[in-house]
Amino acid sequence: MVVSLSPNPSYPQPVNGNQSHPLPEEASQFIKLNQKYLVPDRAAGFALFRYIPARKRFVLFKNEGEPIRADQLETLTHEGRQPVFVPVAHASALTFYLSENLVDLVNDPSIPIEVKVEEVNTLALAVMKNLFDSPPDMREFIATAANVSRSITILLLSQPVAMNLLNRLRSYDYYTYSHSLNVCVMGMGLFLRLHPRATPSQVEDLTRGLLLHDIGKCDIPRELTNKPGRLTEAEWQIMRSHPVKGYERLEHDETLSPDSHLIALYHHEAMDGSGYPEGIRRGSIPLTSRLCKVVDVYDALTSNRSYKQRMTPFDALVLMTRDMKTQIDQDLMKEFILFLDHMGKLTVRKPL
């Protein structure tokens, strides 16, 4: 797949070139990258190629492990900001590189907040997509996720308006990577409403726990996570194993607190004991896991799926407070409704 990391869409889109210069079949071995995300003199553990239409081939521009020099970037810019291409085999190195760029981006005071939020949203989605599509070894995985959670923490704590701006950019098409970012942002909004004086370390810890709540789906067969329709009961049994698989993955992250670690394991538990994987009840479910469940269910209900149209926020909240009343922490629901109202997200109208 050729993944375009372009600046504006809400999530990276597969592309097949353009009308004037269609890409050859070998393009499936490359990731298409907008050159604006290249930083001069930063170590880059991936090779870069350019596509030469006249020769109908990809040509090496920078070797693996070499930094990208300022004069090389100037050459690319001078030629009209043509995209560059990274071998699919180097996807993990590219993902970590982009996560480092996220931290630089949020710390740059010269970038207007609206632009910064849009760029953070695009880059974070790209990083999360790559993490789910091609999980690197756990050490690199943890470092990459830490960069994403750190950048979101810095953005939310330094610029409170970023919460509202990020919610405006929320993707309504359900993909595991976009769902993970949605749950993270809305979950942190709810948490900060409950704990406005939380420390940066507490915020960053929970941000990472929410961001990785579904990471166990990396270990579920792709044909199930991407199935365009409802799962059979046998398929559901496999899918329901993802909380345990996610918990086992996060055991390698020694910096994650126990409660944030348990989000992956317990975000499908229910207050009445009808959830999974352990069927625990009420106070036995950590607050952070109960919080994640509220936002997780809401995002799933209000996102478009291959087999159903998304609900309006109003209809989703009615279902969650009426039909799912015994399953979801209703005290958290009340606070979540107030949070959505503050974000201007409540409406009784049907989506177009």
N, C-alpha and C positions, 0 to 999 in steps of 0.2 A: 504494500500500500504506500502511496505517496501522500504524506501528511503535510498540508499547507499551514504553516504558522503565520497567518496573515494578521494584521493588526486589529481588524474590526469585528469579525464574526464572534458569536457568543461561545463557540467551541470550534476546534480545528476540523476542517472539512477535507475528505478525500478529494483529490483532483486528478485530472488526466491530461494536464498540460493546458494549452489554450488554442483558439481557432487558428491563429497564424503559425504557431510552431507546436504541433502535437508532439508529445513525448513518445519515444520508442518503447517497446515492450520491456526493456531492461530497467525502465523507470521504477518498476515495482520493487527494485532492490535499493531504492533511495528514499530519504525523507526530504521533502522540499521545505526549505527554511527561508523565511524573510530575513534578508541580511541586516535589517535594523536591530536584530537581537544578537548580533556579533559585537563583542567588546574587544578593542585593541589591547594587545599585550597580555591577555588573560590566557592561562594554560587551557588548552582545549584537547581533550583526549579523543578527538574524532577527526577523520579526514574530511576535507571539503572538496566538492567537485562543482564544476560549471557545466552547463549544457550548451554545446555549440551547434545551433541549428544547421548551419551550412555543412557541417561534417556529420550531423545526425548522431552525435556521440557525446558521452560525458568525459570531461577532461579533468585530471587532478589539479586542484588549485592550492591545497595545503595538506601536508602529510599529517597523519595521526600523531598526536602528542606535541605538535608545534603550536606556539601561540600565533594568533592572527595579528600581523603587524599593521600599524596604522596606514602605511603606504599601500598594503594590500586592500584594506577597506576602502581607501581613497580610489583605487582602481575600479572596484566594484561600483562605487557610487558614481564615479565619472561615466560609467557605461550605462547609466540609467536605472540603477537599483534592480538589476536582474537578480532573481532568486539564486541561492546556492543549494547544493544537495549533499546530504550526509548519508553514508551507507547505512542501511538498516542494521547491519551488524554492530554499528557504533551507537545504537539508540540509547543505551544506558548512559554512556558518557555525555551525550547531548542532553539528556534529561537532567543530569546533575548540573551541567553547565548552565542551563536555563534557570534552574532553581537558585543558583548563585546570583544570576542576573536579577532575580526577583528581589533579593535582599538589597542590592545596590539601588534598584528602582525606588523602593519605598523610602530609602534614606536620602534620596536626591531632592533637596529643597527647591531646586529650580523648576521642577515639573509641576504644573497646575494639578490640583487634586482630582479634577474630573478626568484628565488625561492619565494620571497615575492609576486611578482605580480601574479604568478601562484596560490599561496595559497589564496590571496585576491580574485582572480577571482572565484575560486571554492567555497569559503565560502560565498562570496556575492551572487552568484547564488543560493546557498542552502538557504540562509536567504530569498531572494526575492521569491523563489519558495514557501517556507512555509508561507510567508506573504500573497501571493495570494491564496494559497490552503486553509489555515485555518486562516483567519484574527483574531487577538486577539482583546481585547477591545482597544479603540482608544488611551488611555494613553500609554499602552504598545506598541501599533503599532507605535506611534510617537517616542517613545524612541528608538525602534529598528531601525526605518528608520534613525533617527539622528545618530546612531552609524555607520551605513553603509555609509551615506553621509560624516560623519566626517573622516572615514578611507580613503575613496577615495580622499577626499580633501588633507589630509596629504600626501598621496602617490604621487599625481600629483604635489603638490607644492614643496615637498622635493626632489623628484626624477623625473625631467622632462622626462627622458627616459621611465618612466613607461607608458606614453601615447602610445608610439609606441608598447611597449610590450603587453599592454592590448588589443590593436587593433589586434595584431597577434592572440590572444586567442579568438577573437570574435566568438560566436556561429552563424552558418548559418542556423540552424533549428529554425523555428519561434515558440516560446512559449512566453506567455506574460511576464514571469519573465526574460527570457534571452533577449527579446526585450527591456525591461525596462533598463537593465544594458547596453546594446549596445547603446541605445539612450543617456543615461547618459554620458558614456565615450566619444562618438563622439561629443555629444553636448557640453561637456566641452572643448573638443579640439578646436571646432569652436569658442566658447566664449573666450577662452584664446588667440586665434589668434587675435581676435578683441580687446580684453582688456587684454593685457599682464601684466598690473600693477594692476589688480583687487586684492582687499584685500582677505585674507583668509575667512573672514566672508561672503563676496559676493560670493566667489567660493562655499563655503559650502551650502549657501542658494540655489543657482541655481542647485547645484548637487542634492539636495533633491527634488527640484521641478521637475527636469528632471526624476529622478529615479521613482517618483510617478505620472508621467503624466497619466498613464493608470490605476491608482489605483481604479477608478470607476468600472473597470471590475470585481472587487471582488463581486459586487452586481448584476452582470449579470448571468443568469443561466449557469451553467457549460456546459450543452449540446450545448449552442450557442458558447461560447468562445473556446470550444474544437471540434466543428463540423468539420468532415473531408470532407469539401466541401464548396461550396459557400452558402451564406445565402439567404433565400427568402426575399422578400421586407418586409413582416411582421416581420421577424427575424431581419432585418436591423434596423427597427424602434426601436426595443428593444435595439440593440447594440448601436445605436446612442444616447442612454440616458446615456452612461457611462461618458461623460465629466461632465455633471451636477452632477451625483452621486459622481464622484471623487472630484469635487469642494466642495460638501457638506461634504465629509469625512475630507478634509483638513482644513475646518473651525475650527476644534478642535486644529490645530497646530498653536498656537499663536506666535511662534517664526519665522514662515515662512513669508517672505515679500509678499506684495500684488501681485507683478509681478510674483513671483514664484508660488504663490497660484493659479494665473489665468492660469498657463500653463495647468493644468488639464482641465480647462473649455474651453480654446480657441485653443488647439493644432490642432483641426480639422477645424478651420476657414480658409478662403481663401482670398487672396488679392482682388479678384474680387467680393467678397460677396457670392460666391456659396457654402461656407462651412456651418458647423453647430457647436453649437446649435443655435446661434443667427443670423448668416448670416451677421456679421459685416465685414467692408472692411479696407484695407490698414492701415493707421495710427491709426485706432481704435483698431487694434490688437497689443498688447504689443510686443516689440522686442523679449522678451524671448519666447513668444508663437510662433512667426514666426520662430525663430531659431529652436525650438523643431519640428515644422512641417517639416522643411527641412530634419532633421536627421531622424525623424519618418518615413517619406515616403521613404527615401533612404533605411533604414534598412528593411522595409517591402518588398520593391522591390527586394532586394538582398538577401533575406532569402528564404529557401525552405518552401513551404506550402504543405498541403496535396493534393491540387488541382492544383498546378503549380510549375514548376522548377524555381529556383531563376534566376534573371538577372545578367549579368556581371555588375560591377560598371560602365563601359563605357555606356552600353545600358540603364541602369537606369538613368544616368545623362542626356543622350540624351532625354529620355522621359520627365524628370523633367524640362529641359530647353526648350523643344519644345512643347510637348502636354500639359504640365501643366504650361506653361509659365505665364499665367494670374492668376494662383492660388497661386504660390509660390514666395516668395520674391527673385527676381533674383539677387539683390545685395548680399544677403546672400549666394545664390547659387554659385556665383563667388568665394567667400571666402571659401566656403565648398569644392569646386573643388581643390583649391590651398592646402587646408588642406589635402585632400585625396592624392593628388600628393606627398606632403611632407611625408606622411605615406607610400608611395609606394603602394597605393591601386588601381591605375588606370591601366587597361589593356583592350585591344580590343578582347581578346580571350574568347571563350565560356567556362564556367565551365565544368569540366569533370563530 
